[in-house]
Amino acid sequence: MSSLELNHVSFTYKKTEVLHDFSYRFERGKIYALLGHNGAGKTTLLRLILNVLKLKQGTISFEGDPLLSYAPDSGGLFDFLTVEENIKIFLLLNSSKKSNNLEFISYEIRKWRLFEKQKTQVRYLSQGQKQRLSLMISVLNNPDFLLMDEPTNGIDIVSQELLSNSLTYYKSLGKCIILASHDINMIEKISDEIIILKDGRLVYSKATDSIDNIMSIYKQYTGGPISDDGY
C-alpha cells in the first residue's frame, strides 16, 4: 500500500504566497476532505500533487509508483463529443486496450446511469450528468490516488448518492481519495479525515469520526461559514 507524503510545501504565485509550509501524510484506503474558504490553497495543493504546478519549495513523495487521476470541478470534457466518444478518447489517451471494448464501455455507462445519454453531446447534459461522466472517466484507469475538486457542485440528490457510494467503494479497494468540498453532509458521511486550510496554512486536521460538529470546527478555525462558490 503506497502513501503520499508532503513535507514543508509552499507555493508562491505572482509574489503572493498561496500555500505555506504544508506537511501531511496521505494513506491509501482513506478519504480526505480539504476544507477552506476561497483562496485557502486547496486547489493549489491538488495541482502541486498532480505536478500541474511546479514544486519549488518542500517535497512531495510517493511510495512506489502509483497512478494518479483528477476530477476537476468543471471542464475536462469535450463538449461537442458524445458521452461514449469522451470515454473512448480518454481510454485512447491512456493507451488502454479497452478503448474498443464496447461491452466494457456500455457497462460503465449503465453503472453511472448515463445509458440513455450515451449518444448525447456533453454540452446537452445536466450538471449532475457531467459530474457523473467526469468521475467515471477519472476512475476508468483504476488509479491509486483520486483527487477531486468540488465534486458535488450543482448536482442533484441522485448524483450525490451515486457519488458518495462510489467513493466509499473505491476506498474499500484501497484507493486514496483527496477531495476539496464544501458539502458538509457528504464529508460527514464518507470522509475519514478532514484538513482545514486558512490563508494557505494547515490550521486543523483530525479523524472525522472523532469530531462532533464539523461546521462548528470549520467556523472556529476559519472565522466564518462554508462558502458555496469557491475553493
C-alpha positions as CSV (number, residue, x, y, z in Angstrom):
1,M,0.0,0.0,0.0
2,S,1.7,3.2,-1.2
3,S,1.3,6.5,0.6
4,L,1.7,10.2,-0.3
5,E,3.8,12.5,1.9
6,L,4.2,16.3,1.7
7,N,6.9,18.0,3.7
8,H,7.1,21.8,4.1
9,V,5.4,22.5,0.8
10,S,5.0,26.2,0.0
11,F,3.9,27.9,-3.2
12,T,4.0,31.5,-4.3
13,Y,2.0,32.9,-7.2
14,K,2.9,36.4,-8.5
15,K,4.7,37.2,-5.3
16,T,1.7,36.1,-3.2
17,E,2.2,33.0,-1.1
18,V,-0.9,30.8,-1.6
19,L,0.4,27.8,0.3
20,H,2.7,27.9,3.3
21,D,4.8,25.1,4.9
22,F,2.2,22.4,4.4
23,S,3.1,18.9,5.7
24,Y,0.8,15.9,5.7
25,R,0.8,12.1,5.0
26,F,-2.0,10.6,3.0
27,E,-2.6,6.8,3.2
28,R,-4.4,4.6,0.7
29,G,-7.7,3.2,1.8
30,K,-8.9,6.6,3.2
31,I,-10.9,9.6,2.1
32,Y,-9.5,13.0,3.0
33,A,-11.6,16.2,2.8
34,L,-10.0,19.5,2.2
35,L,-11.9,22.4,3.6
36,G,-11.3,26.2,3.4
37,H,-12.6,29.5,2.1
38,N,-11.9,30.8,-1.4
39,G,-8.2,31.2,-1.9
40,A,-7.3,29.0,1.1
41,G,-5.0,26.9,-1.1
42,K,-7.0,23.7,-1.7
43,T,-6.9,23.7,-5.5
44,T,-3.2,24.8,-5.5
45,L,-2.5,21.8,-3.2
46,L,-4.2,19.4,-5.6
47,R,-2.4,20.8,-8.6
48,L,1.0,20.5,-6.8
49,I,0.3,16.9,-6.0
50,L,-0.6,16.3,-9.7
51,N,2.6,18.1,-10.8
52,V,0.4,20.5,-12.8
53,L,2.1,23.3,-10.8
54,K,5.9,23.1,-10.5
55,L,7.0,22.5,-6.9
56,K,9.7,24.9,-5.8
57,Q,9.7,24.6,-2.0
58,G,9.4,21.4,0.0
59,T,9.0,17.8,-1.1
60,I,6.1,15.6,-2.4
61,S,6.9,11.9,-2.5
62,F,5.1,8.7,-3.1
63,E,5.9,5.2,-2.0
64,G,6.1,3.1,-5.1
65,D,4.9,4.3,-8.5
66,P,1.2,4.9,-8.1
67,L,-1.2,6.1,-10.7
68,L,-3.0,9.4,-10.1
69,S,-6.2,10.7,-11.6
70,Y,-8.1,14.0,-11.3
71,A,-11.7,15.1,-11.5
72,P,-11.9,18.9,-11.8
73,D,-14.8,21.0,-10.6
74,S,-15.6,22.0,-14.2
75,G,-14.2,21.3,-17.6
76,G,-12.1,18.3,-18.5
77,L,-14.7,17.1,-21.0
78,F,-15.2,17.6,-24.8
79,D,-18.5,19.4,-25.0
80,F,-19.1,18.7,-28.7
81,L,-18.5,15.0,-28.4
82,T,-20.9,12.4,-27.0
83,V,-20.7,10.6,-23.7
84,E,-19.5,7.5,-25.4
85,E,-16.9,9.4,-27.5
86,N,-15.5,11.1,-24.4
87,I,-14.9,7.8,-22.8
88,K,-13.3,6.3,-25.9
89,I,-10.9,9.3,-26.2
90,F,-9.9,9.1,-22.6
91,L,-9.1,5.4,-22.9
92,L,-7.1,6.0,-26.1
93,L,-5.1,8.8,-24.5
94,N,-4.3,6.4,-21.7
95,S,-3.3,3.7,-24.2
96,S,-6.0,1.4,-22.8
97,K,-6.8,-1.8,-24.6
98,K,-10.4,-1.2,-23.5
99,S,-10.8,1.7,-25.9
100,N,-12.5,-0.6,-28.4
101,N,-14.3,-2.8,-25.8
102,L,-17.9,-1.7,-26.4
103,E,-19.1,-4.2,-23.8
104,F,-16.9,-2.6,-21.1
105,I,-17.9,1.0,-22.1
106,S,-21.6,0.1,-22.2
107,Y,-21.3,-1.5,-18.7
108,E,-19.7,1.6,-17.3
109,I,-22.3,3.9,-18.8
110,R,-25.1,1.9,-17.4
111,K,-23.4,1.7,-13.9
112,W,-23.2,5.5,-13.9
113,R,-26.9,5.8,-15.1
114,L,-25.9,7.6,-18.3
115,F,-27.1,4.9,-20.8
116,E,-29.9,7.0,-22.2
117,K,-27.4,9.8,-22.8
118,Q,-24.5,7.8,-24.3
119,K,-25.1,9.3,-27.8
120,T,-25.7,12.8,-26.4
121,Q,-23.2,15.5,-26.8
122,V,-21.8,16.6,-23.4
123,R,-23.0,20.2,-23.8
124,Y,-26.6,19.0,-23.6
125,L,-26.1,17.1,-20.3
126,S,-27.2,18.4,-16.9
127,Q,-24.6,19.5,-14.4
128,G,-25.1,16.3,-12.4
129,Q,-24.7,14.1,-15.5
130,K,-21.5,16.0,-16.4
131,Q,-20.1,15.4,-12.9
132,R,-21.0,11.7,-13.2
133,L,-19.3,11.4,-16.5
134,S,-16.2,13.3,-15.2
135,L,-15.9,10.9,-12.2
136,M,-16.5,7.9,-14.4
137,I,-13.7,8.9,-16.7
138,S,-11.3,9.7,-13.8
139,V,-11.6,6.2,-12.4
140,L,-11.6,4.2,-15.7
141,N,-7.8,3.7,-15.5
142,N,-8.1,2.3,-11.9
143,P,-6.0,5.0,-10.2
144,D,-4.3,4.5,-6.8
145,F,-4.9,8.2,-5.9
146,L,-8.0,10.1,-6.9
147,L,-8.1,13.9,-6.5
148,M,-11.4,15.8,-6.8
149,D,-12.2,19.4,-6.8
150,E,-15.8,20.3,-5.6
151,P,-17.4,17.1,-7.0
152,T,-20.9,17.9,-5.7
153,N,-21.2,21.4,-7.2
154,G,-24.6,21.8,-8.8
155,I,-25.5,18.1,-8.8
156,D,-28.9,16.5,-7.9
157,I,-29.6,14.2,-5.0
158,V,-29.4,11.1,-7.1
159,S,-26.0,12.1,-8.4
160,Q,-24.8,12.9,-4.8
161,E,-25.8,9.5,-3.6
162,L,-24.2,7.8,-6.5
163,L,-21.0,9.8,-5.9
164,S,-20.9,9.0,-2.2
165,N,-21.5,5.3,-2.7
166,S,-18.9,5.2,-5.5
167,L,-16.2,6.9,-3.4
168,T,-16.8,4.6,-0.5
169,Y,-16.5,1.7,-2.8
170,Y,-13.2,2.9,-4.2
171,K,-11.9,3.5,-0.7
172,S,-12.7,-0.2,0.1
173,L,-10.4,-1.2,-2.8
174,G,-7.5,0.6,-1.1
175,K,-7.7,3.8,-3.1
176,C,-6.7,7.2,-1.6
177,I,-9.2,9.9,-2.3
178,I,-8.5,13.6,-1.7
179,L,-11.4,15.9,-2.3
180,A,-11.9,19.6,-1.9
181,S,-15.5,20.1,-1.0
182,H,-17.9,22.4,0.8
183,D,-20.5,19.7,1.1
184,I,-20.6,19.1,4.9
185,N,-23.2,16.3,4.6
186,M,-21.1,14.3,2.3
187,I,-17.9,14.9,4.2
188,E,-19.5,13.8,7.4
189,K,-20.8,10.7,5.7
190,I,-17.8,9.4,3.8
191,S,-14.5,11.1,4.9
192,D,-12.0,9.6,7.3
193,E,-10.1,12.8,8.0
194,I,-10.7,16.5,7.5
195,I,-8.0,19.0,6.7
196,I,-8.8,22.7,7.1
197,L,-6.7,25.4,5.3
198,K,-6.8,29.1,6.0
199,D,-4.8,31.6,4.0
200,G,-2.6,28.7,2.7
201,R,-1.8,27.3,6.1
202,L,-2.9,24.0,7.6
203,V,-4.8,25.1,10.7
204,Y,-6.6,21.9,11.7
205,S,-6.8,18.2,10.9
206,K,-8.5,15.3,12.6
207,A,-10.2,12.0,12.1
208,T,-13.8,12.7,11.1
209,D,-15.4,10.2,13.5
210,S,-13.8,12.0,16.5
211,I,-15.5,15.3,15.6
212,D,-18.9,16.1,17.0
213,N,-19.7,19.1,14.7
214,I,-17.6,19.8,11.6
215,M,-19.4,23.1,10.8
216,S,-18.6,24.4,14.3
217,I,-14.9,23.4,13.9
218,Y,-14.8,25.0,10.5
219,K,-16.2,28.3,11.8
220,Q,-13.8,28.1,14.8
221,Y,-10.7,27.8,12.6
222,T,-11.6,29.9,9.6
223,G,-13.8,32.6,11.1
224,G,-16.9,32.0,9.0
225,P,-19.4,29.7,7.3
226,I,-18.5,27.5,4.4
227,S,-18.9,29.2,1.0
228,D,-20.8,27.5,-1.8
229,D,-18.8,29.0,-4.7
230,G,-15.1,28.8,-4.0
231,Y,-12.2,26.7,-3.5
